[in-house]
Every structure is written in C-alpha cells, then in structure tokens.
C-alpha cells in the first residue's frame, strides 16, 4: 500500500512516489512488467491492475485453466494507492 498527499483534490497520475516521471518510468506489473491502469477510483483510494492480455481474465472462456491463470495474474498485479487529504 502507498499513500499520496493530494491537496488539489485531483486523482494521482499512474506514477508512484519514488518513480521519476522524467525518466519515463511508470507503475508496472510485478509479474510481467506491463503497465498498470486504474481499475477503480473512489473517495481516497485508487486501485491499479495489469493491462496485459495475459491478465484480461474476462477474455477467456469461463472455468478454463487459462481463465484461472489470467485471474491469478490480475489479482497478483493489484496496487492500491490511498490518498490523504489535509
């Protein structure tokens, strides 16, 4: 879990503290290295998941081994950012 201080009330970019935006580094999947994207934004939290085709479990037939592997990838790629305003 990470925390960000955002006094503007805007949602944070897809970059975490400690990652240099000028270097082009962005939040990436710990499993495959693909970029993460915000899947849920609400109140004081942003949730990120992997954007790779391998993590898109909804593209696989239900109940298959491939879908299960994709869902595991999706679940393991999660990154939550908690915002504090003040």
Biopython code that builds the backbone (N, CA, C, O; Angstrom):
import numpy as np
from Bio.PDB.StructureBuilder import StructureBuilder

atoms = [
    (1, "UNK", "N", (0.836, -1.175, 0.000)),
    (1, "UNK", "CA", (0.000, 0.000, 0.000)),
    (1, "UNK", "C", (0.884, 1.242, 0.000)),
    (1, "UNK", "O", (1.932, 1.284, 0.644)),
    (2, "UNK", "N", (0.437, 2.237, -0.731)),
    (2, "UNK", "CA", (1.141, 3.501, -0.812)),
    (2, "UNK", "C", (0.192, 4.618, -0.406)),
    (2, "UNK", "O", (-1.024, 4.473, -0.533)),
    (3, "UNK", "N", (0.724, 5.714, 0.074)),
    (3, "UNK", "CA", (-0.080, 6.884, 0.402)),
    (3, "UNK", "C", (0.435, 8.079, -0.378)),
    (3, "UNK", "O", (1.641, 8.232, -0.572)),
    (4, "UNK", "N", (-0.474, 8.916, -0.818)),
    (4, "UNK", "CA", (-0.133, 10.149, -1.504)),
    (4, "UNK", "C", (-0.853, 11.295, -0.836)),
    (4, "UNK", "O", (-1.969, 11.129, -0.342)),
    (5, "UNK", "N", (-0.235, 12.439, -0.815)),
    (5, "UNK", "CA", (-0.882, 13.625, -0.290)),
    (5, "UNK", "C", (-1.301, 14.457, -1.491)),
    (5, "UNK", "O", (-0.444, 14.891, -2.260)),
    (6, "UNK", "N", (-2.590, 14.690, -1.671)),
    (6, "UNK", "CA", (-3.093, 15.400, -2.836)),
    (6, "UNK", "C", (-3.990, 16.541, -2.378)),
    (6, "UNK", "O", (-5.173, 16.335, -2.105)),
    (7, "UNK", "N", (-3.441, 17.717, -2.296)),
    (7, "UNK", "CA", (-4.198, 18.858, -1.793)),
    (7, "UNK", "C", (-5.138, 19.437, -2.842)),
    (7, "UNK", "O", (-6.033, 20.207, -2.491)),
    (8, "UNK", "N", (-4.967, 19.096, -4.108)),
    (8, "UNK", "CA", (-5.787, 19.673, -5.166)),
    (8, "UNK", "C", (-7.120, 18.968, -5.308)),
    (8, "UNK", "O", (-8.041, 19.516, -5.915)),
    (9, "UNK", "N", (-7.246, 17.782, -4.772)),
    (9, "UNK", "CA", (-8.467, 17.007, -4.935)),
    (9, "UNK", "C", (-8.476, 16.210, -6.221)),
    (9, "UNK", "O", (-9.463, 15.533, -6.508)),
    (10, "UNK", "N", (-7.398, 16.266, -7.015)),
    (10, "UNK", "CA", (-7.305, 15.514, -8.263)),
    (10, "UNK", "C", (-6.780, 14.112, -7.989)),
    (10, "UNK", "O", (-6.076, 13.883, -7.005)),
    (11, "UNK", "N", (-7.123, 13.192, -8.854)),
    (11, "UNK", "CA", (-6.611, 11.844, -8.739)),
    (11, "UNK", "C", (-5.138, 11.864, -9.127)),
    (11, "UNK", "O", (-4.740, 12.670, -9.968)),
    (12, "UNK", "N", (-4.326, 11.003, -8.540)),
    (12, "UNK", "CA", (-2.908, 10.972, -8.880)),
    (12, "UNK", "C", (-2.702, 10.399, -10.271)),
    (12, "UNK", "O", (-3.581, 9.735, -10.820)),
    (13, "UNK", "N", (-1.534, 10.664, -10.833)),
    (13, "UNK", "CA", (-1.182, 10.059, -12.112)),
    (13, "UNK", "C", (-0.901, 8.585, -11.878)),
    (13, "UNK", "O", (-1.027, 8.097, -10.755)),
    (14, "UNK", "N", (-0.523, 7.876, -12.930)),
    (14, "UNK", "CA", (-0.254, 6.447, -12.789)),
    (14, "UNK", "C", (1.149, 6.200, -12.256)),
    (14, "UNK", "O", (1.649, 5.078, -12.337)),
    (15, "UNK", "N", (1.786, 7.218, -11.717)),
    (15, "UNK", "CA", (3.123, 7.044, -11.177)),
    (15, "UNK", "C", (3.115, 7.121, -9.665)),
    (15, "UNK", "O", (2.387, 7.926, -9.084)),
    (16, "UNK", "N", (3.899, 6.309, -9.041)),
    (16, "UNK", "CA", (4.008, 6.270, -7.593)),
    (16, "UNK", "C", (5.133, 7.180, -7.137)),
    (16, "UNK", "O", (6.017, 7.517, -7.925)),
    (17, "UNK", "N", (5.108, 7.579, -5.879)),
    (17, "UNK", "CA", (6.249, 8.293, -5.325)),
    (17, "UNK", "C", (7.491, 7.412, -5.424)),
    (17, "UNK", "O", (7.406, 6.192, -5.280)),
    (18, "UNK", "N", (8.612, 8.015, -5.664)),
    (18, "UNK", "CA", (9.851, 7.255, -5.778)),
    (18, "UNK", "C", (10.163, 6.847, -7.200)),
    (18, "UNK", "O", (11.252, 6.342, -7.474)),
    (19, "UNK", "N", (9.237, 7.056, -8.101)),
    (19, "UNK", "CA", (9.480, 6.776, -9.506)),
    (19, "UNK", "C", (9.629, 8.122, -10.191)),
    (19, "UNK", "O", (8.773, 8.994, -10.044)),
    (20, "UNK", "N", (10.685, 8.291, -10.921)),
    (20, "UNK", "CA", (10.982, 9.568, -11.547)),
    (20, "UNK", "C", (10.191, 9.728, -12.836)),
    (20, "UNK", "O", (10.476, 9.025, -13.806)),
    (21, "UNK", "N", (9.184, 10.645, -12.892)),
    (21, "UNK", "CA", (8.380, 10.820, -14.084)),
    (21, "UNK", "C", (9.193, 11.235, -15.297)),
    (21, "UNK", "O", (8.838, 10.879, -16.421)),
    (22, "UNK", "N", (10.273, 11.980, -15.100)),
    (22, "UNK", "CA", (11.065, 12.437, -16.236)),
    (22, "UNK", "C", (11.842, 11.295, -16.885)),
    (22, "UNK", "O", (12.306, 11.420, -18.018)),
    (23, "UNK", "N", (11.982, 10.183, -16.165)),
    (23, "UNK", "CA", (12.702, 9.049, -16.736)),
    (23, "UNK", "C", (11.792, 8.178, -17.585)),
    (23, "UNK", "O", (12.263, 7.261, -18.257)),
    (24, "UNK", "N", (10.479, 8.457, -17.560)),
    (24, "UNK", "CA", (9.532, 7.658, -18.322)),
    (24, "UNK", "C", (9.069, 6.424, -17.580)),
    (24, "UNK", "O", (8.259, 5.656, -18.100)),
    (25, "UNK", "N", (9.570, 6.218, -16.368)),
    (25, "UNK", "CA", (9.159, 5.062, -15.577)),
    (25, "UNK", "C", (7.730, 5.246, -15.111)),
    (25, "UNK", "O", (7.342, 6.339, -14.697)),
    (26, "UNK", "N", (6.955, 4.195, -15.176)),
    (26, "UNK", "CA", (5.591, 4.267, -14.668)),
    (26, "UNK", "C", (5.312, 3.014, -13.857)),
    (26, "UNK", "O", (6.137, 2.103, -13.786)),
    (27, "UNK", "N", (4.179, 2.984, -13.271)),
    (27, "UNK", "CA", (3.771, 1.852, -12.459)),
    (27, "UNK", "C", (3.650, 0.627, -13.357)),
    (27, "UNK", "O", (2.954, 0.668, -14.371)),
    (28, "UNK", "N", (4.320, -0.460, -12.994)),
    (28, "UNK", "CA", (4.308, -1.641, -13.854)),
    (28, "UNK", "C", (3.970, -2.896, -13.061)),
    (28, "UNK", "O", (4.123, -2.946, -11.840)),
    (29, "UNK", "N", (3.514, -3.892, -13.778)),
    (29, "UNK", "CA", (3.107, -5.168, -13.201)),
    (29, "UNK", "C", (4.325, -5.913, -12.651)),
    (29, "UNK", "O", (5.332, -6.048, -13.346)),
    (30, "UNK", "N", (4.241, -6.393, -11.419)),
    (30, "UNK", "CA", (5.359, -7.136, -10.842)),
    (30, "UNK", "C", (5.532, -8.521, -11.463)),
    (30, "UNK", "O", (6.566, -9.160, -11.266)),
    (31, "UNK", "N", (4.541, -8.988, -12.205)),
    (31, "UNK", "CA", (4.608, -10.321, -12.807)),
    (31, "UNK", "C", (5.201, -10.276, -14.214)),
    (31, "UNK", "O", (6.096, -11.055, -14.545)),
    (32, "UNK", "N", (4.686, -9.343, -15.050)),
    (32, "UNK", "CA", (5.108, -9.325, -16.456)),
    (32, "UNK", "C", (5.759, -8.016, -16.892)),
    (32, "UNK", "O", (6.326, -7.947, -17.982)),
    (33, "UNK", "N", (5.690, -6.978, -16.060)),
    (33, "UNK", "CA", (6.323, -5.710, -16.398)),
    (33, "UNK", "C", (5.481, -4.767, -17.238)),
    (33, "UNK", "O", (5.904, -3.642, -17.503)),
    (34, "UNK", "N", (4.293, -5.198, -17.664)),
    (34, "UNK", "CA", (3.414, -4.317, -18.432)),
    (34, "UNK", "C", (2.888, -3.193, -17.542)),
    (34, "UNK", "O", (2.922, -3.290, -16.316)),
    (35, "UNK", "N", (2.409, -2.143, -18.168)),
    (35, "UNK", "CA", (1.868, -1.003, -17.424)),
    (35, "UNK", "C", (0.609, -1.408, -16.664)),
    (35, "UNK", "O", (-0.156, -2.263, -17.109)),
    (36, "UNK", "N", (0.412, -0.776, -15.512)),
    (36, "UNK", "CA", (-0.828, -0.938, -14.757)),
    (36, "UNK", "C", (-1.758, 0.211, -15.124)),
    (36, "UNK", "O", (-1.307, 1.275, -15.547)),
    (37, "UNK", "N", (-3.048, -0.010, -14.961)),
    (37, "UNK", "CA", (-4.014, 1.058, -15.193)),
    (37, "UNK", "C", (-5.023, 1.076, -14.052)),
    (37, "UNK", "O", (-5.259, 0.063, -13.394)),
    (38, "UNK", "N", (-5.609, 2.244, -13.832)),
    (38, "UNK", "CA", (-6.571, 2.406, -12.740)),
    (38, "UNK", "C", (-7.852, 1.663, -13.088)),
    (38, "UNK", "O", (-8.465, 1.906, -14.127)),
    (39, "UNK", "N", (-8.244, 0.755, -12.204)),
    (39, "UNK", "CA", (-9.474, -0.013, -12.407)),
    (39, "UNK", "C", (-10.589, 0.461, -11.499)),
    (39, "UNK", "O", (-11.756, 0.128, -11.707)),
    (40, "UNK", "N", (-10.230, 1.234, -10.499)),
    (40, "UNK", "CA", (-11.235, 1.721, -9.555)),
    (40, "UNK", "C", (-10.703, 2.994, -8.916)),
    (40, "UNK", "O", (-9.581, 3.034, -8.411)),
    (41, "UNK", "N", (-11.532, 4.034, -8.948)),
    (41, "UNK", "CA", (-11.169, 5.305, -8.310)),
    (41, "UNK", "C", (-12.345, 5.719, -7.459)),
    (41, "UNK", "O", (-13.463, 5.844, -7.957)),
    (42, "UNK", "N", (-12.106, 5.929, -6.200)),
    (42, "UNK", "CA", (-13.194, 6.345, -5.350)),
    (42, "UNK", "C", (-12.698, 6.925, -4.054)),
    (42, "UNK", "O", (-11.726, 6.447, -3.470)),
    (43, "UNK", "N", (-13.373, 7.954, -3.612)),
    (43, "UNK", "CA", (-13.051, 8.611, -2.353)),
    (43, "UNK", "C", (-11.552, 8.824, -2.208)),
    (43, "UNK", "O", (-10.993, 9.700, -2.869)),
    (44, "UNK", "N", (-10.907, 8.068, -1.386)),
    (44, "UNK", "CA", (-9.481, 8.269, -1.091)),
    (44, "UNK", "C", (-8.628, 7.094, -1.529)),
    (44, "UNK", "O", (-7.596, 6.825, -0.915)),
    (45, "UNK", "N", (-9.030, 6.392, -2.568)),
    (45, "UNK", "CA", (-8.300, 5.201, -2.988)),
    (45, "UNK", "C", (-8.332, 5.052, -4.498)),
    (45, "UNK", "O", (-9.347, 5.327, -5.137)),
    (46, "UNK", "N", (-7.207, 4.613, -5.070)),
    (46, "UNK", "CA", (-7.132, 4.252, -6.486)),
    (46, "UNK", "C", (-6.563, 2.843, -6.535)),
    (46, "UNK", "O", (-5.565, 2.552, -5.876)),
    (47, "UNK", "N", (-7.188, 1.973, -7.307)),
    (47, "UNK", "CA", (-6.732, 0.595, -7.465)),
    (47, "UNK", "C", (-6.214, 0.411, -8.884)),
    (47, "UNK", "O", (-6.880, 0.786, -9.848)),
    (48, "UNK", "N", (-5.030, -0.162, -9.007)),
    (48, "UNK", "CA", (-4.410, -0.429, -10.304)),
    (48, "UNK", "C", (-4.286, -1.933, -10.527)),
    (48, "UNK", "O", (-4.072, -2.696, -9.585)),
    (49, "UNK", "N", (-4.426, -2.353, -11.802)),
    (49, "UNK", "CA", (-4.216, -3.741, -12.206)),
    (49, "UNK", "C", (-3.429, -3.776, -13.514)),
    (49, "UNK", "O", (-3.300, -2.762, -14.200)),
    (50, "UNK", "N", (-2.909, -4.947, -13.848)),
    (50, "UNK", "CA", (-2.121, -5.157, -15.061)),
    (50, "UNK", "C", (-2.975, -4.949, -16.312)),
    (50, "UNK", "O", (-4.145, -5.328, -16.358)),
    (51, "UNK", "N", (-2.357, -4.337, -17.323)),
    (51, "UNK", "CA", (-3.055, -4.073, -18.577)),
    (51, "UNK", "C", (-2.762, -5.113, -19.655)),
    (51, "UNK", "O", (-3.262, -4.983, -20.772)),
    (52, "UNK", "N", (-1.975, -6.127, -19.359)),
    (52, "UNK", "CA", (-1.584, -7.105, -20.375)),
    (52, "UNK", "C", (-2.737, -8.030, -20.765)),
    (52, "UNK", "O", (-3.685, -8.228, -20.006)),
    (53, "UNK", "N", (-2.629, -8.584, -21.963)),
    (53, "UNK", "CA", (-3.632, -9.545, -22.445)),
    (53, "UNK", "C", (-3.664, -10.784, -21.546)),
    (53, "UNK", "O", (-4.710, -11.416, -21.397)),
    (54, "UNK", "N", (-2.528, -11.128, -20.951)),
    (54, "UNK", "CA", (-2.445, -12.306, -20.083)),
    (54, "UNK", "C", (-3.242, -12.131, -18.793)),
    (54, "UNK", "O", (-3.566, -13.118, -18.134)),
    (55, "UNK", "N", (-3.563, -10.893, -18.424)),
    (55, "UNK", "CA", (-4.308, -10.633, -17.188)),
    (55, "UNK", "C", (-5.792, -10.359, -17.442)),
    (55, "UNK", "O", (-6.563, -10.194, -16.496)),
    (56, "UNK", "N", (-6.188, -10.313, -18.693)),
    (56, "UNK", "CA", (-7.586, -10.000, -19.035)),
    (56, "UNK", "C", (-8.434, -11.276, -18.943)),
    (56, "UNK", "O", (-8.818, -11.857, -19.958)),
    (57, "UNK", "N", (-8.711, -11.688, -17.724)),
    (57, "UNK", "CA", (-9.402, -12.958, -17.478)),
    (57, "UNK", "C", (-10.774, -13.012, -18.129)),
    (57, "UNK", "O", (-11.259, -14.099, -18.441)),
    (58, "UNK", "N", (-11.399, -11.894, -18.337)),
    (58, "UNK", "CA", (-12.745, -11.854, -18.942)),
    (58, "UNK", "C", (-12.716, -12.205, -20.425)),
    (58, "UNK", "O", (-13.767, -12.445, -21.019)),
    (59, "UNK", "N", (-11.524, -12.240, -21.038)),
    (59, "UNK", "CA", (-11.408, -12.606, -22.451)),
    (59, "UNK", "C", (-11.305, -14.122, -22.651)),
    (59, "UNK", "O", (-11.332, -14.595, -23.787)),
    (60, "UNK", "N", (-11.188, -14.886, -21.561)),
    (60, "UNK", "CA", (-11.037, -16.331, -21.654)),
    (60, "UNK", "C", (-12.371, -17.017, -21.364)),
    (60, "UNK", "O", (-13.234, -16.462, -20.684)),
    (61, "UNK", "N", (-12.525, -18.225, -21.888)),
    (61, "UNK", "CA", (-13.739, -18.996, -21.612)),
    (61, "UNK", "C", (-13.842, -19.276, -20.124)),
    (61, "UNK", "O", (-12.850, -19.573, -19.460)),
    (62, "UNK", "N", (-15.068, -19.175, -19.612)),
    (62, "UNK", "CA", (-15.309, -19.375, -18.175)),
    (62, "UNK", "C", (-14.934, -20.772, -17.728)),
    (62, "UNK", "O", (-15.230, -21.762, -18.398)),
    (63, "UNK", "N", (-14.276, -20.832, -16.582)),
    (63, "UNK", "CA", (-13.950, -22.111, -15.977)),
    (63, "UNK", "C", (-12.738, -22.812, -16.547)),
    (63, "UNK", "O", (-12.414, -23.921, -16.123)),
    (64, "UNK", "N", (-12.059, -22.193, -17.498)),
    (64, "UNK", "CA", (-10.890, -22.837, -18.094)),
    (64, "UNK", "C", (-9.641, -22.570, -17.266)),
    (64, "UNK", "O", (-9.600, -21.650, -16.449)),
    (65, "UNK", "N", (-8.633, -23.387, -17.494)),
    (65, "UNK", "CA", (-7.345, -23.200, -16.828)),
    (65, "UNK", "C", (-6.759, -21.846, -17.235)),
    (65, "UNK", "O", (-6.177, -21.144, -16.408)),
    (66, "UNK", "N", (-6.915, -21.486, -18.505)),
    (66, "UNK", "CA", (-6.392, -20.207, -18.993)),
    (66, "UNK", "C", (-7.045, -19.034, -18.266)),
    (66, "UNK", "O", (-6.372, -18.064, -17.917)),
    (67, "UNK", "N", (-8.347, -19.123, -18.040)),
    (67, "UNK", "CA", (-9.029, -18.049, -17.317)),
    (67, "UNK", "C", (-8.530, -17.980, -15.874)),
    (67, "UNK", "O", (-8.316, -16.892, -15.339)),
    (68, "UNK", "N", (-8.351, -19.119, -15.263)),
    (68, "UNK", "CA", (-7.864, -19.149, -13.887)),
    (68, "UNK", "C", (-6.476, -18.514, -13.782)),
    (68, "UNK", "O", (-6.221, -17.738, -12.862)),
    (69, "UNK", "N", (-5.577, -18.840, -14.719)),
    (69, "UNK", "CA", (-4.238, -18.270, -14.714)),
    (69, "UNK", "C", (-4.291, -16.755, -14.924)),
    (69, "UNK", "O", (-3.559, -16.004, -14.279)),
    (70, "UNK", "N", (-5.163, -16.317, -15.832)),
    (70, "UNK", "CA", (-5.304, -14.879, -16.088)),
    (70, "UNK", "C", (-5.842, -14.154, -14.855)),
    (70, "UNK", "O", (-5.395, -13.054, -14.532)),
    (71, "UNK", "N", (-6.800, -14.773, -14.172)),
    (71, "UNK", "CA", (-7.365, -14.163, -12.960)),
    (71, "UNK", "C", (-6.311, -14.077, -11.859)),
    (71, "UNK", "O", (-6.254, -13.084, -11.134)),
    (72, "UNK", "N", (-5.484, -15.099, -11.729)),
    (72, "UNK", "CA", (-4.392, -15.047, -10.759)),
    (72, "UNK", "C", (-3.436, -13.901, -11.074)),
    (72, "UNK", "O", (-3.003, -13.176, -10.178)),
    (73, "UNK", "N", (-3.111, -13.745, -12.358)),
    (73, "UNK", "CA", (-2.235, -12.655, -12.795)),
    (73, "UNK", "C", (-2.871, -11.318, -12.420)),
    (73, "UNK", "O", (-2.208, -10.452, -11.849)),
    (74, "UNK", "N", (-4.137, -11.150, -12.736)),
    (74, "UNK", "CA", (-4.899, -9.931, -12.416)),
    (74, "UNK", "C", (-4.860, -9.638, -10.913)),
    (74, "UNK", "O", (-4.571, -8.518, -10.492)),
    (75, "UNK", "N", (-5.152, -10.657, -10.125)),
    (75, "UNK", "CA", (-5.194, -10.491, -8.668)),
    (75, "UNK", "C", (-3.815, -10.154, -8.089)),
    (75, "UNK", "O", (-3.706, -9.314, -7.195)),
    (76, "UNK", "N", (-2.786, -10.796, -8.588)),
    (76, "UNK", "CA", (-1.447, -10.578, -8.046)),
    (76, "UNK", "C", (-0.840, -9.247, -8.491)),
    (76, "UNK", "O", (0.118, -8.771, -7.881)),
    (77, "UNK", "N", (-1.384, -8.647, -9.540)),
    (77, "UNK", "CA", (-0.836, -7.383, -10.038)),
    (77, "UNK", "C", (-1.381, -6.158, -9.303)),
    (77, "UNK", "O", (-0.922, -5.042, -9.544)),
    (78, "UNK", "N", (-2.338, -6.351, -8.425)),
    (78, "UNK", "CA", (-3.020, -5.222, -7.769)),
    (78, "UNK", "C", (-2.056, -4.309, -7.013)),
    (78, "UNK", "O", (-1.145, -4.765, -6.321)),
    (79, "UNK", "N", (-2.286, -3.019, -7.167)),
    (79, "UNK", "CA", (-1.588, -1.998, -6.399)),
    (79, "UNK", "C", (-2.653, -1.002, -5.960)),
    (79, "UNK", "O", (-3.420, -0.504, -6.784)),
    (80, "UNK", "N", (-2.700, -0.712, -4.659)),
    (80, "UNK", "CA", (-3.687, 0.217, -4.133)),
    (80, "UNK", "C", (-2.958, 1.467, -3.647)),
    (80, "UNK", "O", (-1.942, 1.388, -2.956)),
    (81, "UNK", "N", (-3.499, 2.613, -4.022)),
    (81, "UNK", "CA", (-2.955, 3.889, -3.579)),
    (81, "UNK", "C", (-4.007, 4.545, -2.725)),
    (81, "UNK", "O", (-5.135, 4.758, -3.168)),
    (82, "UNK", "N", (-3.638, 4.867, -1.495)),
    (82, "UNK", "CA", (-4.549, 5.527, -0.574)),
    (82, "UNK", "C", (-4.157, 6.989, -0.474)),
    (82, "UNK", "O", (-3.007, 7.315, -0.180)),
    (83, "UNK", "N", (-5.102, 7.851, -0.715)),
    (83, "UNK", "CA", (-4.855, 9.280, -0.706)),
    (83, "UNK", "C", (-5.201, 9.856, 0.652)),
    (83, "UNK", "O", (-6.165, 9.435, 1.291)),
    (84, "UNK", "N", (-4.417, 10.808, 1.081)),
    (84, "UNK", "CA", (-4.773, 11.528, 2.309)),
    (84, "UNK", "C", (-4.915, 12.995, 1.925)),
    (84, "UNK", "O", (-4.079, 13.551, 1.213)),
    (85, "UNK", "N", (-5.954, 13.589, 2.393)),
    (85, "UNK", "CA", (-6.193, 14.998, 2.103)),
    (85, "UNK", "C", (-6.109, 15.769, 3.398)),
    (85, "UNK", "O", (-6.738, 15.417, 4.396)),
    (86, "UNK", "N", (-5.340, 16.801, 3.365)),
    (86, "UNK", "CA", (-5.259, 17.559, 4.590)),
    (86, "UNK", "C", (-4.192, 18.597, 4.575)),
    (86, "UNK", "O", (-4.015, 19.314, 5.560)),
]
sb = StructureBuilder()
sb.init_structure("model")
sb.init_model(0)
sb.init_chain("A")
sb.init_seg("    ")
for serial, (resi, resn, name, xyz) in enumerate(atoms, 1):
    if name == "N":
        sb.init_residue(resn, " ", resi, " ")
    sb.init_atom(name, np.array(xyz, "f"), 0.0, 1.0, " ", f" {name:<3s}", serial, name[0])
structure = sb.get_structure()
